[in-house]
């Protein structure tokens, strides 16, 4: 005997559904070559700001400008001097 509740199709979580605006923001995040390099540099494990600047040979102001966008759009976070991609950043930006 089957349980009626188990046979009901599961709806996707509203947080997982992507709107056209979500896609525009993701493409905007990835269309900038420097931002793509920063995302790759941070990677899955994160790096300090100094490590990223040294690796990519960029200034602090360039890094700050790009990180501010990634943070504002909920793709990255900075804890002290350590930059990390959050789960959204890992799934939507790094996986591409």
N, CA, C and O atoms as CSV, one atom per row, in Angstrom:
chain,resi,resn,atom,element,x,y,z
A,1,UNK,N,N,0.842,-1.184,0.000
A,1,UNK,CA,C,0.000,0.000,0.000
A,1,UNK,C,C,0.891,1.253,0.000
A,1,UNK,O,O,1.807,1.377,0.814
A,2,UNK,N,N,0.610,2.162,-0.912
A,2,UNK,CA,C,1.396,3.391,-0.995
A,2,UNK,C,C,0.795,4.486,-0.143
A,2,UNK,O,O,-0.417,4.575,0.050
A,3,UNK,N,N,1.661,5.288,0.343
A,3,UNK,CA,C,1.244,6.442,1.127
A,3,UNK,C,C,0.869,7.557,0.164
A,3,UNK,O,O,1.661,7.901,-0.713
A,4,UNK,N,N,-0.313,8.126,0.309
A,4,UNK,CA,C,-0.783,9.176,-0.601
A,4,UNK,C,C,0.106,10.410,-0.582
A,4,UNK,O,O,0.265,11.078,-1.604
A,5,UNK,N,N,0.677,10.711,0.555
A,5,UNK,CA,C,1.530,11.897,0.664
A,5,UNK,C,C,2.792,11.719,-0.166
A,5,UNK,O,O,3.250,12.668,-0.802
A,6,UNK,N,N,3.363,10.513,-0.172
A,6,UNK,CA,C,4.580,10.275,-0.941
A,6,UNK,C,C,4.343,10.366,-2.447
A,6,UNK,O,O,5.283,10.630,-3.196
A,7,UNK,N,N,3.132,10.156,-2.897
A,7,UNK,CA,C,2.855,10.182,-4.328
A,7,UNK,C,C,2.627,11.595,-4.871
A,7,UNK,O,O,2.545,11.788,-6.084
A,8,UNK,N,N,2.524,12.573,-3.985
A,8,UNK,CA,C,2.349,13.961,-4.426
A,8,UNK,C,C,3.683,14.473,-4.951
A,8,UNK,O,O,4.690,14.379,-4.250
A,9,UNK,N,N,3.718,15.015,-6.174
A,9,UNK,CA,C,4.992,15.536,-6.691
A,9,UNK,C,C,5.499,16.686,-5.842
A,9,UNK,O,O,4.735,17.556,-5.422
A,10,UNK,N,N,6.785,16.675,-5.602
A,10,UNK,CA,C,7.398,17.715,-4.791
A,10,UNK,C,C,7.622,18.967,-5.621
A,10,UNK,O,O,8.126,18.895,-6.742
A,11,UNK,N,N,7.249,20.109,-5.073
A,11,UNK,CA,C,7.508,21.381,-5.739
A,11,UNK,C,C,8.921,21.821,-5.377
A,11,UNK,O,O,9.400,21.578,-4.269
A,12,UNK,N,N,9.569,22.465,-6.321
A,12,UNK,CA,C,10.919,22.939,-6.008
A,12,UNK,C,C,10.836,24.086,-5.014
A,12,UNK,O,O,9.870,24.847,-4.981
A,13,UNK,N,N,11.861,24.177,-4.226
A,13,UNK,CA,C,11.962,25.221,-3.217
A,13,UNK,C,C,11.978,26.590,-3.909
A,13,UNK,O,O,12.642,26.757,-4.932
A,14,UNK,N,N,11.262,27.551,-3.366
A,14,UNK,CA,C,11.194,28.886,-3.968
A,14,UNK,C,C,12.571,29.529,-4.060
A,14,UNK,O,O,12.828,30.320,-4.967
A,15,UNK,N,N,13.458,29.194,-3.127
A,15,UNK,CA,C,14.816,29.750,-3.163
A,15,UNK,C,C,15.625,29.184,-4.322
A,15,UNK,O,O,16.576,29.821,-4.777
A,16,UNK,N,N,15.269,28.008,-4.804
A,16,UNK,CA,C,15.997,27.380,-5.894
A,16,UNK,C,C,15.513,27.854,-7.257
A,16,UNK,O,O,16.234,27.729,-8.246
A,17,UNK,N,N,14.310,28.393,-7.321
A,17,UNK,CA,C,13.758,28.827,-8.601
A,17,UNK,C,C,14.485,30.084,-9.067
A,17,UNK,O,O,14.705,31.012,-8.289
A,18,UNK,N,N,14.847,30.100,-10.321
A,18,UNK,CA,C,15.569,31.227,-10.879
A,18,UNK,C,C,14.637,32.075,-11.736
A,18,UNK,O,O,13.908,31.564,-12.586
A,19,UNK,N,N,14.679,33.349,-11.499
A,19,UNK,CA,C,13.889,34.282,-12.287
A,19,UNK,C,C,14.782,34.874,-13.371
A,19,UNK,O,O,16.004,34.737,-13.305
A,20,UNK,N,N,14.197,35.523,-14.359
A,20,UNK,CA,C,15.033,36.203,-15.358
A,20,UNK,C,C,16.012,37.198,-14.720
A,20,UNK,O,O,17.133,37.355,-15.203
A,21,UNK,N,N,15.600,37.861,-13.653
A,21,UNK,CA,C,16.483,38.801,-12.959
A,21,UNK,C,C,17.681,38.065,-12.344
A,21,UNK,O,O,18.804,38.569,-12.380
A,22,UNK,N,N,17.441,36.872,-11.777
A,22,UNK,CA,C,18.542,36.082,-11.222
A,22,UNK,C,C,19.567,35.762,-12.301
A,22,UNK,O,O,20.772,35.834,-12.061
A,23,UNK,N,N,19.090,35.412,-13.479
A,23,UNK,CA,C,19.988,35.079,-14.589
A,23,UNK,C,C,20.755,36.310,-15.068
A,23,UNK,O,O,21.938,36.218,-15.395
A,24,UNK,N,N,20.085,37.460,-15.108
A,24,UNK,CA,C,20.774,38.698,-15.518
A,24,UNK,C,C,21.912,39.029,-14.552
A,24,UNK,O,O,23.005,39.408,-14.973
A,25,UNK,N,N,21.647,38.884,-13.271
A,25,UNK,CA,C,22.669,39.184,-12.262
A,25,UNK,C,C,23.830,38.203,-12.381
A,25,UNK,O,O,24.991,38.598,-12.282
A,26,UNK,N,N,23.517,36.915,-12.595
A,26,UNK,CA,C,24.576,35.924,-12.735
A,26,UNK,C,C,25.441,36.229,-13.964
A,26,UNK,O,O,26.668,36.157,-13.890
A,27,UNK,N,N,24.815,36.565,-15.076
A,27,UNK,CA,C,25.580,36.892,-16.275
A,27,UNK,C,C,26.385,38.176,-16.090
A,27,UNK,O,O,27.505,38.292,-16.589
A,28,UNK,N,N,25.808,39.139,-15.370
A,28,UNK,CA,C,26.544,40.371,-15.099
A,28,UNK,C,C,27.772,40.064,-14.239
A,28,UNK,O,O,28.835,40.653,-14.435
A,29,UNK,N,N,27.626,39.158,-13.304
A,29,UNK,CA,C,28.754,38.776,-12.451
A,29,UNK,C,C,29.855,38.115,-13.267
A,29,UNK,O,O,31.039,38.308,-12.988
A,30,UNK,N,N,29.471,37.337,-14.271
A,30,UNK,CA,C,30.455,36.583,-15.038
A,30,UNK,C,C,30.961,37.289,-16.287
A,30,UNK,O,O,31.953,36.861,-16.876
A,31,UNK,N,N,30.295,38.364,-16.702
A,31,UNK,CA,C,30.728,39.020,-17.938
A,31,UNK,C,C,32.000,39.841,-17.761
A,31,UNK,O,O,32.678,40.156,-18.739
A,32,UNK,N,N,32.321,40.182,-16.539
A,32,UNK,CA,C,33.526,40.967,-16.273
A,32,UNK,C,C,34.722,40.026,-16.139
A,32,UNK,O,O,34.738,39.182,-15.243
A,33,UNK,N,N,35.728,40.156,-17.017
A,33,UNK,CA,C,36.874,39.232,-16.977
A,33,UNK,C,C,37.629,39.235,-15.648
A,33,UNK,O,O,38.047,38.179,-15.174
A,34,UNK,N,N,37.805,40.398,-15.050
A,34,UNK,CA,C,38.510,40.456,-13.771
A,34,UNK,C,C,37.699,39.768,-12.674
A,34,UNK,O,O,38.256,39.069,-11.828
A,35,UNK,N,N,36.396,39.966,-12.694
A,35,UNK,CA,C,35.541,39.330,-11.689
A,35,UNK,C,C,35.611,37.805,-11.827
A,35,UNK,O,O,35.644,37.095,-10.822
A,36,UNK,N,N,35.634,37.301,-13.065
A,36,UNK,CA,C,35.758,35.857,-13.281
A,36,UNK,C,C,37.079,35.344,-12.709
A,36,UNK,O,O,37.117,34.281,-12.090
A,37,UNK,N,N,38.167,36.103,-12.916
A,37,UNK,CA,C,39.466,35.696,-12.384
A,37,UNK,C,C,39.452,35.683,-10.861
A,37,UNK,O,O,40.040,34.801,-10.236
A,38,UNK,N,N,38.783,36.660,-10.270
A,38,UNK,CA,C,38.688,36.719,-8.807
A,38,UNK,C,C,37.913,35.525,-8.278
A,38,UNK,O,O,38.319,34.909,-7.293
A,39,UNK,N,N,36.802,35.191,-8.922
A,39,UNK,CA,C,36.000,34.035,-8.505
A,39,UNK,C,C,36.845,32.764,-8.580
A,39,UNK,O,O,36.839,31.960,-7.648
A,40,UNK,N,N,37.575,32.581,-9.690
A,40,UNK,CA,C,38.436,31.401,-9.828
A,40,UNK,C,C,39.535,31.395,-8.774
A,40,UNK,O,O,39.861,30.348,-8.216
A,41,UNK,N,N,40.102,32.560,-8.505
A,41,UNK,CA,C,41.167,32.656,-7.522
A,41,UNK,C,C,40.664,32.292,-6.124
A,41,UNK,O,O,41.330,31.559,-5.394
A,42,UNK,N,N,39.508,32.796,-5.761
A,42,UNK,CA,C,38.936,32.481,-4.443
A,42,UNK,C,C,38.670,30.982,-4.361
A,42,UNK,O,O,38.975,30.344,-3.353
A,43,UNK,N,N,38.105,30.429,-5.419
A,43,UNK,CA,C,37.856,28.992,-5.482
A,43,UNK,C,C,36.941,28.484,-4.383
A,43,UNK,O,O,36.203,29.249,-3.763
A,44,UNK,N,N,37.002,27.207,-4.158
A,44,UNK,CA,C,36.123,26.567,-3.180
A,44,UNK,C,C,36.601,26.745,-1.749
A,44,UNK,O,O,35.821,26.577,-0.812
A,45,UNK,N,N,37.890,27.088,-1.563
A,45,UNK,CA,C,38.440,27.138,-0.209
A,45,UNK,C,C,38.672,28.542,0.319
A,45,UNK,O,O,38.930,28.715,1.511
A,46,UNK,N,N,38.587,29.551,-0.545
A,46,UNK,CA,C,38.785,30.923,-0.123
A,46,UNK,C,C,40.262,31.301,-0.075
A,46,UNK,O,O,41.141,30.441,-0.033
A,47,UNK,N,N,40.508,32.596,-0.084
A,47,UNK,CA,C,41.863,33.140,-0.008
A,47,UNK,C,C,41.802,34.485,0.693
A,47,UNK,O,O,40.739,35.092,0.822
A,48,UNK,N,N,42.961,34.935,1.139
A,48,UNK,CA,C,43.016,36.271,1.727
A,48,UNK,C,C,43.045,37.293,0.591
A,48,UNK,O,O,43.355,36.969,-0.556
A,49,UNK,N,N,42.717,38.516,0.938
A,49,UNK,CA,C,42.744,39.593,-0.051
A,49,UNK,C,C,44.152,39.747,-0.626
A,49,UNK,O,O,44.317,39.928,-1.833
A,50,UNK,N,N,45.162,39.676,0.239
A,50,UNK,CA,C,46.543,39.821,-0.231
A,50,UNK,C,C,46.931,38.712,-1.202
A,50,UNK,O,O,47.627,38.970,-2.185
A,51,UNK,N,N,46.494,37.489,-0.944
A,51,UNK,CA,C,46.785,36.378,-1.855
A,51,UNK,C,C,46.164,36.618,-3.227
A,51,UNK,O,O,46.798,36.370,-4.253
A,52,UNK,N,N,44.940,37.094,-3.242
A,52,UNK,CA,C,44.245,37.358,-4.512
A,52,UNK,C,C,44.936,38.487,-5.267
A,52,UNK,O,O,45.186,38.374,-6.467
A,53,UNK,N,N,45.246,39.582,-4.563
A,53,UNK,CA,C,45.901,40.724,-5.220
A,53,UNK,C,C,47.254,40.332,-5.793
A,53,UNK,O,O,47.605,40.740,-6.900
A,54,UNK,N,N,48.013,39.544,-5.045
A,54,UNK,CA,C,49.332,39.120,-5.513
A,54,UNK,C,C,49.208,38.183,-6.714
A,54,UNK,O,O,49.922,38.336,-7.705
A,55,UNK,N,N,48.299,37.218,-6.619
A,55,UNK,CA,C,48.112,36.240,-7.697
A,55,UNK,C,C,47.665,36.902,-9.003
A,55,UNK,O,O,48.162,36.571,-10.080
A,56,UNK,N,N,46.722,37.841,-8.892
A,56,UNK,CA,C,46.154,38.468,-10.091
A,56,UNK,C,C,46.845,39.779,-10.469
A,56,UNK,O,O,46.537,40.380,-11.497
A,57,UNK,N,N,47.780,40.210,-9.626
A,57,UNK,CA,C,48.505,41.469,-9.867
A,57,UNK,C,C,47.536,42.641,-10.046
A,57,UNK,O,O,47.584,43.374,-11.034
A,58,UNK,N,N,46.655,42.788,-9.050
A,58,UNK,CA,C,45.679,43.878,-9.063
A,58,UNK,C,C,45.818,44.693,-7.788
A,58,UNK,O,O,46.394,44.241,-6.798
A,59,UNK,N,N,45.277,45.904,-7.835
A,59,UNK,CA,C,45.335,46.786,-6.668
A,59,UNK,C,C,44.219,46.447,-5.685
A,59,UNK,O,O,43.268,45.734,-6.008
A,60,UNK,N,N,44.365,46.973,-4.493
A,60,UNK,CA,C,43.342,46.781,-3.468
A,60,UNK,C,C,42.008,47.391,-3.902
A,60,UNK,O,O,40.947,46.820,-3.650
A,61,UNK,N,N,42.067,48.558,-4.558
A,61,UNK,CA,C,40.824,49.203,-4.993
A,61,UNK,C,C,40.118,48.387,-6.075
A,61,UNK,O,O,38.889,48.325,-6.095
A,62,UNK,N,N,40.888,47.756,-6.984
A,62,UNK,CA,C,40.268,46.900,-8.000
A,62,UNK,C,C,39.583,45.707,-7.347
A,62,UNK,O,O,38.458,45.354,-7.703
A,63,UNK,N,N,40.265,45.090,-6.391
A,63,UNK,CA,C,39.685,43.945,-5.691
A,63,UNK,C,C,38.448,44.361,-4.914
A,63,UNK,O,O,37.427,43.676,-4.962
A,64,UNK,N,N,38.528,45.463,-4.208
A,64,UNK,CA,C,37.391,45.923,-3.411
A,64,UNK,C,C,36.171,46.190,-4.285
A,64,UNK,O,O,35.057,45.804,-3.932
A,65,UNK,N,N,36.374,46.848,-5.423
A,65,UNK,CA,C,35.267,47.155,-6.326
A,65,UNK,C,C,34.562,45.870,-6.779
A,65,UNK,O,O,33.333,45.791,-6.758
A,66,UNK,N,N,35.338,44.879,-7.184
A,66,UNK,CA,C,34.748,43.632,-7.677
A,66,UNK,C,C,34.135,42.809,-6.536
A,66,UNK,O,O,33.070,42.213,-6.701
A,67,UNK,N,N,34.799,42.777,-5.400
A,67,UNK,CA,C,34.250,42.046,-4.249
A,67,UNK,C,C,32.954,42.670,-3.759
A,67,UNK,O,O,32.027,41.958,-3.371
A,68,UNK,N,N,32.884,43.997,-3.773
A,68,UNK,CA,C,31.647,44.668,-3.346
A,68,UNK,C,C,30.457,44.208,-4.184
A,68,UNK,O,O,29.365,43.995,-3.655
A,69,UNK,N,N,30.669,44.054,-5.491
A,69,UNK,CA,C,29.590,43.558,-6.355
A,69,UNK,C,C,29.209,42.126,-5.966
A,69,UNK,O,O,28.028,41.813,-5.822
A,70,UNK,N,N,30.208,41.263,-5.799
A,70,UNK,CA,C,29.938,39.863,-5.463
A,70,UNK,C,C,29.240,39.734,-4.108
A,70,UNK,O,O,28.372,38.879,-3.931
A,71,UNK,N,N,29.618,40.571,-3.170
A,71,UNK,CA,C,28.983,40.550,-1.850
A,71,UNK,C,C,27.556,41.079,-1.938
A,71,UNK,O,O,26.638,40.489,-1.368
A,72,UNK,N,N,27.366,42.186,-2.648
A,72,UNK,CA,C,26.037,42.793,-2.789
A,72,UNK,C,C,25.036,41.815,-3.420
A,72,UNK,O,O,23.864,41.781,-3.045
A,73,UNK,N,N,25.517,41.025,-4.380
A,73,UNK,CA,C,24.636,40.082,-5.074
A,73,UNK,C,C,24.611,38.707,-4.414
A,73,UNK,O,O,24.101,37.743,-4.984
A,74,UNK,N,N,25.174,38.627,-3.193
A,74,UNK,CA,C,25.127,37.416,-2.359
A,74,UNK,C,C,25.873,36.228,-2.969
A,74,UNK,O,O,25.415,35.090,-2.864
A,75,UNK,N,N,27.009,36.482,-3.598
A,75,UNK,CA,C,27.842,35.407,-4.127
A,75,UNK,C,C,29.065,35.153,-3.259
A,75,UNK,O,O,29.622,34.055,-3.288
A,76,UNK,N,N,29.491,36.143,-2.492
A,76,UNK,CA,C,30.725,36.011,-1.708
A,76,UNK,C,C,30.551,36.684,-0.355
A,76,UNK,O,O,29.608,37.441,-0.123
A,77,UNK,N,N,31.482,36.383,0.515
A,77,UNK,CA,C,31.511,37.024,1.828
A,77,UNK,C,C,32.964,37.205,2.240
A,77,UNK,O,O,33.846,36.458,1.818
A,78,UNK,N,N,33.188,38.190,3.055
A,78,UNK,CA,C,34.533,38.465,3.557
A,78,UNK,C,C,34.466,38.406,5.073
A,78,UNK,O,O,33.643,39.068,5.705
A,79,UNK,N,N,35.351,37.600,5.640
A,79,UNK,CA,C,35.436,37.462,7.087
A,79,UNK,C,C,36.840,37.880,7.481
A,79,UNK,O,O,37.794,37.120,7.316
A,80,UNK,N,N,36.962,39.089,8.001
A,80,UNK,CA,C,38.284,39.631,8.293
A,80,UNK,C,C,39.004,39.916,6.988
A,80,UNK,O,O,38.593,40.792,6.226
A,81,UNK,N,N,40.069,39.186,6.728
A,81,UNK,CA,C,40.824,39.360,5.480
A,81,UNK,C,C,40.575,38.198,4.518
A,81,UNK,O,O,41.100,38.195,3.404
A,82,UNK,N,N,39.784,37.218,4.937
A,82,UNK,CA,C,39.541,36.004,4.145
A,82,UNK,C,C,38.287,36.175,3.287
A,82,UNK,O,O,37.215,36.510,3.791
A,83,UNK,N,N,38.440,35.938,1.988
A,83,UNK,CA,C,37.332,36.014,1.032
A,83,UNK,C,C,36.870,34.601,0.715
A,83,UNK,O,O,37.683,33.708,0.474
A,84,UNK,N,N,35.563,34.411,0.717
A,84,UNK,CA,C,34.995,33.095,0.409
A,84,UNK,C,C,33.782,33.276,-0.493
A,84,UNK,O,O,33.060,34.269,-0.399
A,85,UNK,N,N,33.574,32.301,-1.363
A,85,UNK,CA,C,32.311,32.227,-2.084
A,85,UNK,C,C,31.339,31.517,-1.168
A,85,UNK,O,O,31.695,30.524,-0.533
A,86,UNK,N,N,30.120,32.013,-1.091
A,86,UNK,CA,C,29.121,31.310,-0.291
A,86,UNK,C,C,28.504,30.210,-1.151
A,86,UNK,O,O,28.954,29.995,-2.276
A,87,UNK,N,N,27.492,29.513,-0.656
A,87,UNK,CA,C,26.921,28.388,-1.407
A,87,UNK,C,C,26.355,28.845,-2.753
A,87,UNK,O,O,26.481,28.127,-3.745
A,88,UNK,N,N,25.738,30.020,-2.802
A,88,UNK,CA,C,25.212,30.537,-4.070
A,88,UNK,C,C,26.357,30.800,-5.049
A,88,UNK,O,O,26.251,30.461,-6.227
A,89,UNK,N,N,27.432,31.391,-4.579
A,89,UNK,CA,C,28.594,31.659,-5.423
A,89,UNK,C,C,29.244,30.392,-5.937
A,89,UNK,O,O,29.646,30.317,-7.098
A,90,UNK,N,N,29.346,29.402,-5.075
A,90,UNK,CA,C,29.925,28.123,-5.484
A,90,UNK,C,C,29.070,27.439,-6.533
A,90,UNK,O,O,29.594,26.901,-7.508
A,91,UNK,N,N,27.766,27.455,-6.343
A,91,UNK,CA,C,26.858,26.771,-7.269
A,91,UNK,C,C,26.706,27.497,-8.592
A,91,UNK,O,O,26.710,26.869,-9.651
A,92,UNK,N,N,26.573,28.811,-8.539
A,92,UNK,CA,C,26.227,29.547,-9.744
A,92,UNK,C,C,27.422,30.114,-10.501
A,92,UNK,O,O,27.350,30.273,-11.720
A,93,UNK,N,N,28.503,30.420,-9.821
A,93,UNK,CA,C,29.634,31.050,-10.496
A,93,UNK,C,C,30.811,30.101,-10.688
A,93,UNK,O,O,31.386,30.038,-11.775
A,94,UNK,N,N,31.166,29.378,-9.659
A,94,UNK,CA,C,32.344,28.532,-9.754
A,94,UNK,C,C,32.064,27.257,-10.553
A,94,UNK,O,O,32.964,26.715,-11.195
A,95,UNK,N,N,30.844,26.792,-10.514
A,95,UNK,CA,C,30.502,25.550,-11.210
A,95,UNK,C,C,30.467,25.709,-12.720
A,95,UNK,O,O,30.452,24.714,-13.444
A,96,UNK,N,N,30.454,26.945,-13.208
A,96,UNK,CA,C,30.319,27.179,-14.651
A,96,UNK,C,C,31.635,27.024,-15.342
A,96,UNK,O,O,31.716,27.184,-16.560
